[in-house]
Amino acid sequence: MTKKQRKIFYPTIFFLGLLLMIWQTIIYRNTIIEVNILTGIVLIIGIISFLVDFKNYKNTYEYSGIGLYIYSLMHYICGFGFIVCSIFILSNYYFAEQNVEKKSYKIIRRTWIQGGSKYSTGEKQPVFTINYEGKNKELVFYAKFYEKMNSYKTVEFETQKGFFGFEILKNKKLN
């Protein structure tokens, strides 16, 4: 790859990684997987790509000193790390088994977050915490459920085994 092509390649990978991270976050909210696993994937892939490709990055940009290392790590972790992590979590979600099991869990905590999707910017979205097989899992719902969030006692949903064995939550319903 020429220097000119690499100057296009690195920012493209960086922004693609950031866009996939947003999509990955939406899928993560409906998957039972520890954040440590995803963080590990991002960091391991980012560091490996840094070690393999740093020489090309250094020859592409005129950064020097600590700035060179900071910018390159940022590109590798946000770009390659998030892309691979997104492939992992999206494969688990979209290639899940077809067997569906219905489950119901008692809500153990209620809170809210500021809405951030294009349909509910600025609206409060309720977050319900359940004890899912010994682990606390926060479930984010649409803003329309915020007004009555204290009246809901249980969350009912369907689960599927994901491609990599991590469970997926579908058709969440508040009771």
PyMOL commands that set and color helices and strands:
alter all, ss='L'
color gray80, all
select helices_A, chain A and resi 3-28+35-60+66-94+143-145+149-151
alter helices_A, ss='H'
color red, helices_A
select strands_A, chain A and resi 101-114+124-132+135-140+154-161+167-174
alter strands_A, ss='S'
color yellow, strands_A
deselect
rebuild
show_as cartoon
